[in-house]
Amino acid sequence: MNLENDSMGNNPFRFLSRTCLSLCLAMAMLGVAPATPFAAAISDGEFFLKSTWPSSITGDFMLTSASRIIVVGDVDEKLEENGKTDGKGDLAALLDEPRGWAQKLRYATGFELEIVSNVSDGKASDIVLRRVPVDSVDFIAPGYGMFVVANPSDPNSTKKKITKNYKQEGYLFSANATGLTITYAKTLGGFRGFQTATLMVMNDDDKAVGTHRTIQGINGFDYPQYENRRIMLDVARQFVPVDQLIGYMDKMSMHKLNELHLHLNDSTAPELGGAKNGYFRLYNESKPRELLIPADQPIKDGKPVFAAGKTVYDSKDWANLEKAAYRYGIKLVPEFDAPGHASAFKDDGAGSLQYAPVDRLTLLSKPWAISDSILTNDVGDRWTPSKNLENTVTYFESLIRDFRPWFKSDTIHIGGDEADPNKYPDTIKYINTLYDRIKKTPQNKDGFTHVWMWDDGIHMVNGMPGLYQGANSEIGIVRWQDWFDKSFLQIKNRPESKWIDAEGTEFYYTPRNFLPNNYTSIGKTSPEIYNSYLRRLALYSSIGTIPNGIQYTQWSHLAGFPGNQINPDYINAGLSKTFPGIGYFTWHGADDIPNPVVQIVGLTPSRIFRPYDYIYIERLINVSQEMSAFWVHERLKKSVAEAKDVLMKASKHRELYREFFGPVPGDIRETTNADTDWMGWDVSDMALAFTAADAEAK
């Protein structure tokens, strides 16, 4: 047996060692498992805040009908960077957005909660958000100097300093009978603190829906473990309606997930090896490209007919997504995937884009088949010099510029994976050249500050995994496969570069997947995704590097296959149970605790990460369902409690399950169990609930 790597890039020795370690940890956890989740779950203070400290706390904080939200020191941060001010502040505007977080707290309490600025007559029932300079002594938290640590038992463990995360999104939190004060340095820090306050109020006791009042007295501070807490949706191969995307952002925000990556173009095959159908999901009315309209979008006279169905996002749709992203504290990350997965651009790019030929064997049986990879080499032949690289870069530079006014974000993803038969250096030339043209510079003020690409560790260059060799170090890497341990050397050799862990076997959800890649076909529960993270921490420890972020990725590879009835409700059923878990560990991390089992030198670790049962994220299911009811409440014009009742009666509480002996590896079913339904809605549920609400209103 090759103890380095087998033919698939797996390390058998590492697998055995990890298995033994997992068994040891499992035995250790058995000794500390709680009898019931409630009996041993951590306190709300430990759950909501990264760290708390003992101090004299004079009772609990109580909201009343006279309570206000007071914002002190609020500024426009972009103007402040240039030494200017207009007397207006970012945080007050952000909180007071329609359907935003101040509105959530108003619905949860039934109080008006006026937002006021810089008042000096604060009362004990007021929420005070106080902005201070980032280097102020008022913002120095106990234990300042934060790290993600991969192995709590090893004093020399791999660790990553994340003090920057605290400065950008962290806050101090103090609640007692004399008031609630949230101290922050940046707008997002104040926003995250207000989110926490709202969740604490809604989770405070057994008060009726819409009548919450109390936050238990507590002092502490909080900040994210990871800068990029990302969800990716494959809207190319399975279109997801705007309302559903906004609903996802609503739930992402509840769990402090901060980036929604939309995979806008890709290819599907109605049968393995068959013709490739490409889909690009943006339609620019002011600069229409008729040949980019996807085949599943009804058209007439070269224009989309939305009354017959909509499978593209137009400018109004994208504006609605950006508005929702703003109020939820989320960044939209559009992806233009090329040069692979790019058959959507074949007709529009005819004459400039050169696609790779299909192998002869496939052409014999399927003469209509095409490749979905655009050639990016400039080799050509002695008769016809090639301009593939320049033509491809120019095409996508132009396409991205067409849509740049839509994007409020400073971030874009430009693809880069699975571009066979291009040689890897040719793909990297494309990525680097396009990056140079779309990045933000003094000459290109509308460019992007953050540009991401996929890794592709299966390619080899000079005997090493190609991965990012030659890629501009300013480009961030989204790593989706662990083909070769050696490829992590590329990560370590790019210390100035950012990378996100999106490894498929741990962080992928591929509905109805039957391919032999070990990607889950029904999504992961919060306990499963938390344990995935613990396994990744062990890997980070062994390879000596920790990512800047984590991405949970939903793919619709098989949406076009006969019998694979994948729709937005199916996708929702698989995602809903994952958001809470990935939101928790990307924000809060995994706390380490003393190992309670008898210590055996060299066998049992002195400290372990807290098992999932002690965390008990499920405490927030009722909060999540109540927040879903706020939308119905706006239509019903009655109490939040009545709105929630309408919603829960309309909801089917769909779940996915494994069908071991069926033709597909997963299926969807309705249940009557509302207790485990995090979303409390999907497209169908909301439509039914709105219909019921309208009927009730009449």
N, C-alpha and C positions, 0 to 999 in steps of 0.2 A: 504494500500500500504506500502511495506517495503521501508522506505526512506534510507536504507543503500545500499543494492544491490538486484536486482532482480535475477531470476534464471540464467540469462546469465552474471551476473557480472556487470550489468549496474546500475548506480545510478540515479534513476528518479529525485531526487531533484537537483542533479548536472545538469542533462539534462535541467530541467526547468530554472534553474538559468542561465545556459549558453545561452539558447535561448533568455531570456530576455536581457542579456548583448549584445548578437549579434544584437538584434533589436535596442537597444540603439546606438550601434556603427554604425549600418547601417544608422540610422536617422542622426547621426552626420556626417557621410561621405557624405550623400546627400547634406548637406549644404556646403560642400567644394569640391564637384566633379567638375573637370575642364570641360569647354565646349568642348574642343577638347584635344586629348593627347598632341599635340605639344604646345598648348597654355600654359599649366601649368606644363609640365614635368620638372623635375629637370634638372639642367645644366649638361653638360658633366663632368665637374669637380666633382660635387656631385655624379654623376653616377659611374664614374670610380675610384674615390678615397674615402676612408672611411671618411677622414677629410681634409679640406683645410683651409688655414688661409690667411688673407689679408696681403699683403706686396707690396712693390714697384716692379711691374713686368714690365720689359722693353720690351714690344712687345711679339710676338709669336715666337716659335721655328720653323725653316725652314730647311728641309733636302735638300741637293743639290747633284750633281754628285760627289762632292769631299768628301762627308760625310763618316765618319768611325765609327765603333763601338769600343770604347776604353775601355778595361777592366783593372782596376787598383787594385792591391793587391789580384789578383785571386790566389787561392791555391787548392791543393788536400786536401780536408777536412779529409779524412781518415788518410792520412799521418800526417797531422797537429795534429791530436789527439794523435799521438805517438811521437810528437816533431820532425818530419822529414819533408823534402820537396824535390821535384824533379824538381822544377822550372816550373812545369806545373800546370794549373788551371782547376777546374771543370767547371766553368761557361762558359768560352770560348769554351770548347769542347762540352758542352751541347747545346749552342746556334747554333753552326756551324754544327750540325748533318744534314745529308741529309733530306730534307722535314721538318726540324726543324723551329724554330721561326725566326732565322735570315734569312732563305730562304723565309719565308712568307713575311718579311718586304722588302726583295729584289724584290720579285714579285710585291708587292703592290706599290712600288715606281719606279721600273725600274732602280734602282741604284745598283752598285756593293757592297757597304757597307762592306769593308774589316774589319775583326776583328783583332785588334792589342792589344798588352799588354804593360802596364806600359810606355807609351810615355808621354813626357812632353810638346809637342807642339800642344795641343788640339786646335781646331778651333771652331768657333761659330756654325758650322753646324754638329759637332760631337755629338754622343751619348756617354756619359761617365758613366760607371758602376763602382762605387767605393766601395770596400769592406773595412769595418772598424770593429774593435773589438765590440762585442755585448754589452759591457758595456761602450763603448766610448760615450763622450758627443755629438759626431757627429751623434749618432744614437738615441738619446733621443728625441722622438717626443712630441710635445705639448699634454698634457693630458695623458702622459705615465702612464700606470696602467689601462689596458683595461678590460672591463667586457661585458658579455652578460647579459642584464637586461630583466626579464620576464614581468614586468609591469611598464611602465614609469611613471604612476601616483602615484605609491606607493614608498616613499623613503626607505621603509624597504623591498622592493620587493626581491624575490629570484634572485640572480645573480651569475655568474660564472666568475672568473678571467681568462683572456686569454692572459696575457702578454707573455706567452711562445709562443703563436701563432705568435705574432708580431716578436719575436726574430728569429723564424724559417723561416717564410715566408713573413715577413713585409719588407717595404722599404720606404724611403723618396723619393719624386719626385719633381723635380724643373725644369720647362721648361720656357724659355724666349728667347729673341733675341740673348743672349750671349751663349746659349747652353742648352743642356738637360743633367741633372745629376741625376742618380739613385743611392742612397746610401743604402747599404744593409750589413747585418752581416753574413748571411748564403747563400750558393749558390742558394737555392730555392727562397730566397727573391729577389736576383738579377734577377733570371729567371722570377718571377711573375711581377716585375717592367718592364722588357722588353716586356712581353706580353701586359701589359697595354699600353706601348708606341706604340706598333704596332697597337692595337685596336684604340687608339686615332688618329693615323695618318690615318688609313683607314676610320675613321668616321668623318674626319675633315671638309669636305666640299662636294660640288657636283662635285668634280674633276672626270674625266673619270676613269674607272676601270684600275688599274695598273699605275696610275700617281699621287698618293697621296703624299703630301709633308709636311703638317703643323700640329703642335700641338699648341693649344691655350695656351698662357702664363698662368702658374698656379704653385702654391706651395702647397704641401700636403703630406700626408702619407697614407699608406694602409696596411691592414693585414686581415687575415681571422677570421671570427667569430667562425668557427668550424674546428677542427683539421682533422676530418674524413669527407670528402665530397664525398660520395660513391654512385656509381651506381652498382646494382646487376643484372646480366642477367642469366636466367635459360637456359643455353646452353645444359643441360642434356636432358630435355624433348622436346626441339626444338633446334636442332643444328644450330649455327650461324656461317657462314663462316669467315675465318680469315680476309679477306678484309673488311667485314662489321664491325668486331670488331675494326679494325684499324681506320675505318671511325668514329666509335663512339668515340674512344679516341681522334681523331682530334677535334671533336666538344666538348667533355668534356674539353679538354685543353683550348679551347676558353673561356669557362665559369669557368675556374679554379677549375673544379672538379678533385679530385686528387687520387681517388681509384676506380678500376674496379674489383668488386667481381664476380668471375665466379663460378656458382653452377654446379659442374662437374658431379654429379651423382644424379639420382632420379628414380622414378617409374611412369609409366603412366598406366591407365586402359582403355581398349577399350570400356568398358561400366561400369557403376557404379557397384561396387561389383565384377567385373570380374577379370580375371587373371592379375597379375602385370607383366609388362614388364620393366625390369631395363636397364638403360643406363649409361655407364661410358665413358667419352669423351676424355680420354687420351690414347695414344698408344705409348709405349716405344719400339722402334725397337731393342735397345741393350739388353733389358730385356723383351722380349715379353711374354705376358700372353694371350694366345689364347682365353681362356674362358672369358676374360673381354671385348672382342670385341663386341660392341653392335649389336643387331639383324638387325638394319637398315644399317649396313655397309657391302657392298658386300665383300666376302672373297673367296679365292681359296687356297686349301692346307693349311688351317689354318692361312693364312696371308691376310691382307686387300688388296683389289684390288682398288686402288684409281682412276684408269682410268674410272671405272664404277660408281664413286661417292664417296665422302669423307664425313664421319660424325664423324671423330675423329681428334684430334690435335696430330700430331707427333712431334718429337723433333725440326724439322725445322720450323713447324708452331709456336710452342711456342717461339722459338728463335726470330721469326719475331714479335710476339706480345710483347716480352720483349724489343726489340729494339725500337718499336714504343712507348711503355710506357715510356721508358727513354727519348726520344726526346720531349715527350709531358708533362713531369713532373708528371707522373701517376704511381701509385703502383698497380701491379696485385695482387689480393688476391684469391688464389685457395681455393676451398672448397671440402673437403672429408666428405660428410654428412653421419653420422652413430651415433648410431646404428639403427635409423629409416631411412626410405626412402632408404634402402640399398639393394634392391633385385638385383641390378646389380652385386653384389659380390657373389651371391648364388652358381654359378657353380665353379668359381675360388676358392672360400673358402670352397668348399665341404670337409668335414672331419674335419674342424676346427671351422667353424662358425655354430652355432645352431640357426635356425630361429624359431620364435614363431609360434605355431600352429594357424590355422584358425578356427574360431568358427564353431560348428557343423552345424548350420543352413545354412551357406554359402556353406559348403562342400556338403550338400545334393543336392543343385541345381547346384553347380559348383565344381565338384571334383578336377579340375585342379588348383583351386585357391591356392595361397601361400601368406604368410605374407611378408611384406618388412621390418620387424623389426628383428634385431639380438638380441638374448637373452644375457644379460650381468650379470645375477645373478650366484652365485656359490652354490645355494641351492642343486640342484640335488635330489637324493633320497638315501635311505639306501643301495641300491644295486650299484648305479652308481654315485660316487661323480662327481660333475660338475666342469669343468674348463672354463666355458663360458667367464668369465671376462678376464682371461689371454690369452685365444685363440684369442678373439676379438681384444684386445689391440695389441698383437703380430702381427696379420695379418695386421692391419692398420699402425702400426709402420713400418713394412717392406714395405708396398705399398708406403707410403709417402717417405721413404728413397730412393726407386727406382727412384722417380721423383725429389728428392731434388736438384740434379745438374741443373735441368732445371730452377728452380725458383730463380730469382735475388732478389726477395722481402724477407724481414725479417718477413713477416706476412702470417698467414694461418688461415682458418676457419675449425673447426672440427665438425660442426653440433650440434646434441644434442636434437633436438625437435621431438615431435610426435613419440616417440619410444615405444608406447603401444605394448604389455601389460607389458613391463618392468616397475617395480616400479621406481619412480623418484630417490630414493637414489642409485639404481643400475645403472641408466644412469649416474648419477654424478660420481660414482666410475670409470666408463669407461672414462669419460671426464678428470677427474683428473689424472688418471693413464697414459693415453695417453699423456696428457700435460707434465707430468714429464719426459717422454721419448723423446719428440721432442723439448722441450724448449732449448734455448741457455744457455749453462753453460760453465765454463772453460774446462770441460771434453767433452762437446758436442758443439764444436765451429761452427758446421754447423746447429745447431738448430735454432728455430724461436724465435725472440724477442717478437713478438706480436701474441697471439693466441686468437681467438674469438670463441664464441658459440652462438647458438640461445637461447633465453629465452623460457620458456614453462609454462606460468603463470596459465594454467588451472589445473595443478597438485596441489594436496593439501598435505601438511605435517604438522601434529599436528595442524590441523585447520587453517593453513595459506597457501596461495599459495606457492607451492614448489619452483618454479622459480629457484633461484640460491642458495638455501639453501645447504650449504656444498660444493659449487663450489669453487675452488681455487680463491682467490681474485685477482690473477694476470691475470686471464682469463677475457677478455673483453666480454661484453654482447651486443648482437644485439636484441633489444626488438621489437617484431613484433605484439604484441596484448595487448589490455588493458582490459583483462578479469576482473581483480580485482584491484580496487584502492589500496587495502591493499598491493598488491604486490610491489608497489612503495616503501614501507618501506624497502624492500630488497635492492633497489637501494641506498637509503639513508644510509643504514647500511653498505654499501661498499664504503665509500668515497674515498678509495685508488684505486678503480677499475674504469675502463673506461666503458662507455656504449654508444650505438648508438641507436637513435630513428628511427625505420623503421616500425611504426605502420600501419597496413594494410589498414584501411579505409581512411587514409590520404596519405600514401606513397607507395601504391601498384598499379601496372598495370598488370591485368590478362586478356589477349586477349580472347574475346568471353565468358567471365565468365557468367554463368547463376546460380551459386550457391548463396544461400541467405546470403552472407557475406559482402555485400556492398563494394566489391572491384571493382574499375572501370574497365570496359571491353574495353575502348577505349583510355585510357591514360588521363592525365590532362594537360590542357593548363597552360601557365605560370601564368596567374592571379589565376587560381584555385589552383595551387600548392603553390603560395605565401599566399593565404588565408588559406590553410591548415596549413602553418607554423604559421600564426597568432593565429590560434586555439590551436596549440600545445604550443605556448608561454603562453597562458592563463592556460593551464594544468600545465606547469612547475611551474608557479606561485603558483598554488593551492597545488601541491605536494611537493614543496620545493627543487627541484633538476633540473638541466639543463644538457643535454647530452654533450658528447665530439664531437658527430658527428650526421649527418643525412644521412640516406640511402633511395634512391628511388629504389624500387624492381620490376623487371619484372618477373612474373611467367608464365609458360606455363602448368599449371595444366591440361588443357583440350586439349592439342595438339593431343592426341591419340583418341579423340572421333570422331565418324563418323559425317561428315558435318562441323566439326570445322577446316576449312582449314587455319591453322596458318602457316605462313612462314616468313622468315627474312624481306621481304618487309612489311608485315602486322605489325610485331613488330616495325619496323622502323617508320611506319606512326604514331604509338601511342607514341613513345618515343621522336620524333623530337621536338614536341611542349613543352616538359617538361624540357629538358636540360637547356634552358636559365633561367627559373624561379628558379629551384632548385640550379643552379649554382650561381645565384645572391644572394639568401638569405643565402646560406651556407657560402658564402664568405663575402658578404657585411652586412648581417643581415637585420633587419627592423629598420629604423630610426624613432625616435619619434619626434613629432612636437606638438606645442601647439594646444589644441582643439579649433577650431574657433567658435564653437557654444556657445550660451548663457549658462553659467554655472548654473546648478541646484545642490546645495549642496547635496551630497549623491547619486546623480543619474548620473551625467555626469562626466567622468574623466577629469582631468585638462590637460592631455596630451594623445595623441593617436599615434598609429603607422601609418606611412605614407601609405595612400591607394595606390593600385597598379597603378592606372591611372597616378599618379604623377611620377612614376618611368619610365615607358615606355621603357621596355627592347626591344621592337620591333624596336627601332632605329638601332639595329645591324643586322637585317635580311639581308640587302644588303651586309654587311661585311661577314656574314656567307656564303652567296652564292658565293661571290668572292673568299673566301678561298677554297670552294669546287672546284672552277674552276682551282685552281693552279695545281691540279692533272692532269686535262685534258690539261692544258697549257704545262706540261712537255712532253706530247705525241704529241701535235699539233705543237709545236715549232714556234708558232706565238704569237701574243699579248695576254695578259690576258683577254682583252675585247672580243677578238674573241673566246677564250676558254670558257668564261662564256656564250657567246651566244650559242655555241654548246651544252653546258651542259643544259642550261635552255630549249632549244628546245627538247632535249632528255628526260628531266625529265617529269614524269607523274603527279608530285605534288599530290601524294596520300594522302588521309585523311580518318580517321575513323569516323563513325557516328552511332548514336543509331537507331536501327531498332525496334521500340516499339512493332510492331505487328508480327514480323517475328519469325522464330524458334530460332534465336540466338540474343543476346543483342547488337551486334555490327557488322558492316560490313565495307568493304573498297571500296572506289570509287576514280576514277581519277577526277581531277579538272583542270581547266586552270588558276587557281589563283596562280601565282607565288609569289604574294606579302606576303603571309603568310607561305611560305614554308621555314623553317629554314635550313633544310638539303640541299635542292637542289640536292639531290642524294639519291639513295639506290643501292642495288646490280644490279637491272635491269637498272636503269638510267645510272650508270657508264659504264656498258657493252655497252649500246647504244651510249653513248657519246664517248667512246674509239673507237668504230667502225666508228663513224662519223669522229672522229679526224684522224684516220688512212686513211680513204678514202680521206679526205681533203688534207692530207700530200702527197698523191700520185698524 
